[in-house]
Amino acid sequence: MLADLSLEQRALAEYMSELSEKAYHAGWESGLEYALWHAVIGGSSAYGQTDLTREQPETLKKLSDRCGGWIISDDANEERFIPADEWKTRYEMYRAQR
């Protein structure tokens, strides 16, 4: 939940939500955290009804580096911070299942 996040974590969560709004008109589209991370690591910039600019994944990376992790969302906790190592493991498991 946003209230439980530090200022740096909240900045990342809010930026991710802004991108979701632009692409899907939804505050947090399902799979947002995976799609945006894919763009951060050099994958496709196509997302929903938009293409991410070159600067948007760079901004996501900077925000992620500042807080030391990534933001995910689930039904129980809404937005939640995950440390970088845990996130990268989670992302690799997600990609392996696809």
C-alpha positions in Angstrom: 0.0 0.0 0.0 1.3 3.4 -0.9 1.2 4.6 2.7 3.7 1.9 3.7 6.3 2.9 1.1 9.3 5.2 1.6 9.4 8.4 -0.4 11.8 6.9 -3.0 9.6 3.7 -3.3 6.4 5.8 -3.6 8.0 7.9 -6.4 8.6 4.7 -8.3 5.1 3.4 -7.7 3.5 6.6 -8.7 5.6 6.8 -11.9 4.7 3.2 -12.8 1.0 4.0 -12.2 1.2 7.1 -14.4 2.6 4.9 -17.3 -0.3 2.4 -16.7 -2.8 5.3 -16.9 -1.3 6.4 -20.2 -1.3 2.9 -21.7 -4.5 1.5 -20.3 -6.4 4.2 -18.5 -6.0 2.0 -15.4 -4.0 2.9 -12.3 -2.2 -0.5 -12.2 -2.8 -2.8 -15.2 -2.3 -6.5 -14.5 1.3 -7.4 -15.3 2.5 -3.8 -15.3 5.6 -4.5 -13.1 6.8 -7.2 -15.6 6.1 -5.2 -18.8 7.9 -2.1 -17.5 10.9 -4.1 -16.2 11.1 -5.7 -19.6 11.5 -2.3 -21.1 14.0 -1.3 -18.5 16.3 -4.1 -19.4 16.1 -3.4 -23.1 13.0 -5.2 -24.2 10.0 -3.9 -26.1 8.9 -0.4 -25.5 5.4 -1.2 -26.7 3.0 -1.0 -23.8 -0.8 -1.0 -24.2 -2.0 2.0 -26.2 1.4 3.6 -26.2 5.1 3.1 -26.9 7.4 4.1 -24.0 9.8 6.8 -24.9 13.6 6.2 -24.5 13.5 8.4 -21.4 10.7 6.5 -19.6 12.6 3.2 -19.0 15.7 5.2 -18.1 13.6 7.1 -15.5 12.2 3.8 -14.2 15.8 2.5 -13.8 16.9 5.6 -11.9 13.9 5.4 -9.6 14.5 1.7 -9.0 18.2 2.2 -8.3 17.4 5.0 -5.8 15.1 2.8 -3.8 17.0 -0.4 -4.3 14.2 -2.5 -5.8 10.9 -2.6 -7.7 7.2 -2.2 -7.0 4.7 -5.0 -7.5 1.0 -5.0 -6.8 -1.3 -7.7 -5.5 -4.9 -7.9 -4.3 -3.9 -8.2 -0.6 -1.3 -5.4 -0.3 -1.8 -3.2 -3.3 1.6 -1.6 -4.1 4.4 -3.4 -2.4 8.2 -2.9 -2.5 10.4 -5.8 -3.4 14.3 -5.6 -2.9 16.2 -5.7 -6.2 17.6 -9.3 -5.8 14.2 -10.7 -5.0 12.6 -8.8 -7.9 15.1 -10.1 -10.4 14.6 -13.7 -9.3 10.8 -13.2 -9.5 11.1 -11.7 -12.9 13.3 -14.5 -14.2 10.8 -17.1 -12.9 8.0 -15.1 -14.6 9.9 -15.1 -17.9 10.7 -18.8 -17.7 7.0 -19.6 -17.4 6.1 -17.7 -20.5 
